[in-house]
């Protein structure tokens, strides 16, 4: 049984109870909170391994909750949104969310996303220090040991998922990486499905933080890292 702790911050009781029941059935210890302030307090008290977080909450919204908890301690966050609004999704990724689901969603898919996020966290924690910790591609510098990124000398603050995606692309620059490959390597998903939008949203976040010319879209296939010498 997996004894990891998951915090659900959701004000719709039916959804919160359904998600909690499914995750308990998966072997997790689950706690819930119904508004923004209660979510932050529960995070500080329970120290969960992962947070399932609704965007629309009383008190203050899920974006503010995410911002506050990530400032205290980095933790995987799966955001739930009632709107399929790309702006909201990009803002969520910018404040530290790792993934998102749009309501209505299947509990099976939610459980799969939770397991994938935790597996990726495990891989990152277990990885040995790389033989070449600093990867340089053109004007891009990626310090894999310290998980820091600079472009043309300016440091960019990336979420853990953004960093992992960039490092994967930079390991083989100019090679086209299909979306399914990125989902498997970065998110740990064996079946891409609707997750391709997750890749697209994270790529847009990287372009916003590091420049629109950094990652080339190969329509119908995936992405390639293109950097100037």
C-alpha positions as CSV (number, residue, x, y, z in Angstrom):
1,X,0.0,0.0,0.0
2,X,1.2,3.5,-0.9
3,X,1.1,5.6,2.3
4,X,1.7,8.8,0.6
5,X,-0.4,11.8,1.6
6,X,-2.5,13.7,-0.8
7,X,-4.4,16.9,-0.1
8,X,-7.5,17.7,-2.1
9,X,-8.6,21.4,-2.1
10,X,-12.1,21.5,-3.6
11,X,-15.2,23.3,-2.5
12,X,-17.7,21.1,-4.4
13,X,-18.3,18.4,-1.8
14,X,-19.5,15.8,-4.3
15,X,-16.3,16.1,-6.3
16,X,-14.1,16.2,-3.2
17,X,-15.6,13.1,-1.8
18,X,-15.5,11.2,-5.1
19,X,-11.8,12.1,-5.6
20,X,-10.9,11.3,-2.0
21,X,-12.7,7.9,-2.2
22,X,-10.9,6.9,-5.4
23,X,-7.4,8.0,-4.1
24,X,-8.0,6.1,-0.8
25,X,-8.9,3.1,-2.9
26,X,-5.5,3.5,-4.6
27,X,-3.8,3.3,-1.2
28,X,-3.2,7.0,-0.4
29,X,-3.8,8.8,2.8
30,X,-6.1,11.7,1.9
31,X,-7.1,15.0,3.5
32,X,-9.5,17.6,2.2
33,X,-10.0,21.3,2.4
34,X,-12.9,23.4,1.0
35,X,-11.5,26.9,0.5
36,X,-8.2,28.7,-0.2
37,X,-7.1,29.6,3.4
38,X,-8.1,26.2,4.7
39,X,-6.1,24.6,1.8
40,X,-2.9,26.5,2.7
41,X,-3.3,25.7,6.4
42,X,-3.9,22.0,5.6
43,X,-0.8,22.0,3.5
44,X,1.3,23.4,6.3
45,X,-0.2,21.0,8.8
46,X,-0.3,17.8,6.7
47,X,2.8,18.2,4.5
48,X,1.3,16.2,1.6
49,X,3.3,14.6,-1.1
50,X,0.9,15.9,-3.8
51,X,-2.0,18.4,-4.0
52,X,-5.1,18.1,-6.1
53,X,-6.3,21.7,-6.4
54,X,-9.4,23.3,-7.8
55,X,-8.9,26.7,-9.5
56,X,-12.1,28.3,-8.3
57,X,-12.2,28.4,-4.5
58,X,-13.8,30.6,-1.8
59,X,-11.5,32.8,0.2
60,X,-8.8,33.1,-2.5
61,X,-8.5,31.0,-5.6
62,X,-6.4,28.0,-6.4
63,X,-3.8,30.0,-8.3
64,X,-3.0,31.9,-5.0
65,X,-3.1,28.6,-3.1
66,X,-0.6,27.2,-5.5
67,X,1.6,30.2,-5.4
68,X,1.7,30.1,-1.6
69,X,2.4,26.4,-1.2
70,X,5.1,26.3,-3.8
71,X,6.8,29.3,-2.1
72,X,6.9,27.2,1.1
73,X,7.9,23.8,-0.3
74,X,8.0,22.5,-3.9
75,X,5.3,19.8,-4.3
76,X,3.5,18.3,-7.3
77,X,0.2,20.0,-8.0
78,X,-2.6,18.7,-10.2
79,X,-5.0,21.5,-10.9
80,X,-8.7,21.1,-11.6
81,X,-10.5,23.7,-13.7
82,X,-14.1,24.1,-14.8
83,X,-13.1,26.1,-17.9
84,X,-11.0,24.9,-20.8
85,X,-9.4,28.4,-20.9
86,X,-5.8,28.4,-22.2
87,X,-5.0,31.6,-20.3
88,X,-6.1,30.1,-17.0
89,X,-4.1,27.0,-17.7
90,X,-0.9,28.9,-18.6
91,X,-1.3,31.1,-15.4
92,X,-1.7,27.9,-13.4
93,X,1.5,26.4,-14.9
94,X,3.3,29.7,-14.2
95,X,2.6,29.6,-10.5
96,X,3.8,26.1,-10.1
97,X,1.2,23.6,-11.2
98,X,2.6,20.5,-12.9
99,X,-0.6,19.2,-14.6
100,X,-4.3,20.0,-15.0
101,X,-7.6,18.3,-15.7
102,X,-10.7,20.1,-17.1
103,X,-14.0,19.2,-15.5
104,X,-15.8,16.9,-16.0
105,X,-13.0,14.3,-15.8
106,X,-12.8,10.6,-15.2
107,X,-11.6,9.4,-11.8
108,X,-9.5,6.8,-13.5
109,X,-7.7,9.5,-15.5
110,X,-7.2,11.6,-12.3
111,X,-5.7,8.6,-10.5
112,X,-3.4,7.9,-13.4
113,X,-2.2,11.5,-13.5
114,X,-1.5,11.4,-9.7
115,X,0.5,8.2,-10.0
116,X,2.5,9.6,-13.0
117,X,3.4,12.8,-11.1
118,X,4.6,10.8,-8.1
119,X,6.6,8.4,-10.3
120,X,8.3,11.4,-11.9
121,X,9.1,12.9,-8.5
122,X,10.6,9.6,-7.5
123,X,12.8,9.4,-10.5
124,X,14.1,12.9,-9.9
125,X,14.8,12.2,-6.3
126,X,16.6,8.9,-7.0
127,X,18.7,10.2,-9.9
128,X,22.4,10.4,-9.3
129,X,24.2,13.6,-10.0
130,X,24.9,13.6,-13.7
131,X,28.5,13.2,-15.0
132,X,28.1,16.5,-16.8
133,X,25.8,18.6,-14.6
134,X,25.8,21.7,-16.7
135,X,24.3,21.3,-20.2
136,X,25.1,24.2,-22.6
137,X,23.3,24.5,-25.9
138,X,24.0,27.8,-27.7
139,X,23.1,30.6,-25.3
140,X,21.1,28.2,-23.1
141,X,22.7,26.9,-19.8
142,X,21.0,24.1,-17.9
143,X,22.4,23.2,-14.5
144,X,20.9,19.7,-13.9
145,X,22.5,19.3,-10.4
146,X,21.1,22.6,-9.1
147,X,18.1,22.7,-11.5
148,X,18.8,26.2,-12.6
149,X,18.4,27.6,-16.1
150,X,20.0,30.7,-17.8
151,X,19.6,32.1,-21.2
152,X,22.1,34.6,-22.4
153,X,23.2,35.0,-18.8
154,X,19.7,35.8,-17.4
155,X,18.2,33.2,-15.0
156,X,14.7,31.9,-15.6
157,X,12.5,30.5,-12.8
158,X,10.9,27.3,-14.1
159,X,8.5,24.9,-12.5
160,X,9.8,21.3,-11.9
161,X,7.9,20.1,-15.0
162,X,9.1,22.9,-17.2
163,X,12.7,22.2,-16.2
164,X,12.3,18.4,-16.9
165,X,10.8,19.2,-20.3
166,X,13.5,21.7,-21.3
167,X,16.3,19.3,-20.1
168,X,14.8,16.5,-22.2
169,X,14.6,18.7,-25.3
170,X,18.1,20.1,-24.7
171,X,19.7,16.7,-24.3
172,X,19.1,16.2,-28.1
173,X,18.8,19.7,-29.6
174,X,17.3,20.2,-33.0
175,X,15.9,16.6,-32.9
176,X,12.1,16.5,-33.3
177,X,10.5,15.0,-30.1
178,X,7.0,13.6,-30.7
179,X,4.4,14.6,-28.1
180,X,3.9,11.0,-27.0
181,X,7.6,10.6,-26.4
182,X,7.6,13.8,-24.2
183,X,4.6,12.6,-22.3
184,X,6.3,9.3,-21.6
185,X,9.7,10.7,-20.7
186,X,8.6,13.8,-18.7
187,X,5.2,12.9,-17.3
188,X,5.6,9.1,-17.2
189,X,2.4,8.5,-19.2
190,X,2.3,5.4,-21.3
191,X,-0.8,6.5,-23.2
192,X,-0.8,10.1,-24.5
193,X,-4.5,10.6,-25.2
194,X,-5.7,14.0,-24.3
195,X,-2.4,14.8,-22.6
196,X,-1.0,16.3,-25.7
197,X,-2.5,19.6,-24.6
198,X,-0.5,19.4,-21.4
199,X,2.7,19.3,-23.5
200,X,1.5,22.2,-25.7
201,X,0.7,24.4,-22.6
202,X,4.1,23.7,-21.0
203,X,5.9,24.6,-24.2
204,X,4.0,27.9,-24.4
205,X,5.1,28.6,-20.8
206,X,8.7,27.9,-21.7
207,X,8.5,30.2,-24.7
208,X,7.0,32.9,-22.5
209,X,9.9,32.6,-19.9
210,X,12.8,31.9,-22.3
211,X,11.8,33.5,-25.6
212,X,9.5,32.6,-28.4
213,X,12.3,31.4,-30.7
214,X,13.5,28.7,-28.3
215,X,11.3,25.7,-29.2
216,X,10.2,25.0,-32.8
217,X,6.8,23.4,-33.4
218,X,6.7,20.6,-36.0
219,X,3.0,20.5,-36.8
220,X,1.4,17.1,-36.4
221,X,4.5,15.7,-34.8
222,X,6.0,17.5,-31.8
223,X,8.7,20.0,-30.8
224,X,12.5,20.6,-31.2
225,X,14.8,22.8,-29.3
226,X,16.4,25.5,-31.6
227,X,18.8,27.9,-30.0
228,X,21.1,30.4,-31.5
229,X,24.9,29.8,-31.3
